[in-house]
Amino acid sequence: MNKTNRIMLLIVLIVGLAAGIVWLELPATTPAVTPASVVRAPDLNRLAEQAVAVYRSSQGMQAGPKPGQWKLQAQASNSPGPFVGVFGPLQLVRDGQGRQLLLSTFVADTADSAGEGMDSFAASGISRLLCFVLQDGQFVLQTEKQLEMGTNGMAAAARVVQLGPQEWGWVLQSGYVQQGYTASTVEFFHAAASDIRSMGRLTEQADNKGVCADDGAAGCPALTDLQVHWQLLQQAGQPVGRFYPLDIRWQGRIDGKPVSGQRQLLPDANSGNYPFPPSLNVQF
């Protein structure tokens, strides 16, 4: 073997030795994570739809005359039913205890009202407030409350509202027009730990302007014409407690006397009710 061949052989040996050292120092390849080992978060929207489907089945509901409507055979104090209604939006929230809740509503008019108030004045629809809690991977109905408000077979409108940073509930609004009197009210409800509690009812509008053509005629009642506006104050950057302040403003006349005012209310610590001014509780 001549000198040149010996040099070439030496170079080959050196390169091979270096490659072996690099191979030995390479870190072990991390095994790929298989889909079976991935912990997936539950699909809360799918679970919410399943919970409502289970509820419909448990109540014996059947498809109504229009898409999205459901027919319910139920007994109310002033109507034998059946009722036809719809579910409200499905609201996924966490409460102050860290629980995952599903809040919704089911609002149904009497079938005789045909959705246009064609039933008798005394008949009312039904409004249900629904609260589900996530347990063992599924939403379970924790509590519900049925309210019978409204006239002519119509139900009170209901929707979910945020009452505080981690407090939730509902508002129900209903009204009537009868023999010249007009009135509408709103009632607040709180999704408490294991119950649905009323927080009080507030008159939103009331007037008797249609009772008499001439307000000054003999036998006509003193004029009442009241307007009340309310709003939950969710002001960014402002310190808040458990509940948002409820701002109410009113003006008009009650029994002929001019009235106006504004207050910001928080629920009473003991009763949980809003301390609405008694003078605003107008009833005809």
Helices and strands as residue ranges (DSSP letters): H 3-25, G 35-37, H 44-58, E 62-63, E 70-72, E 83-87, E 91-94, E 100-110, G 111-113, E 126-135, E 138-147, E 157-164, E 167-178, E 181-191, E 196-207, E 225-232, E 246-254, E 257-265, G 278-280
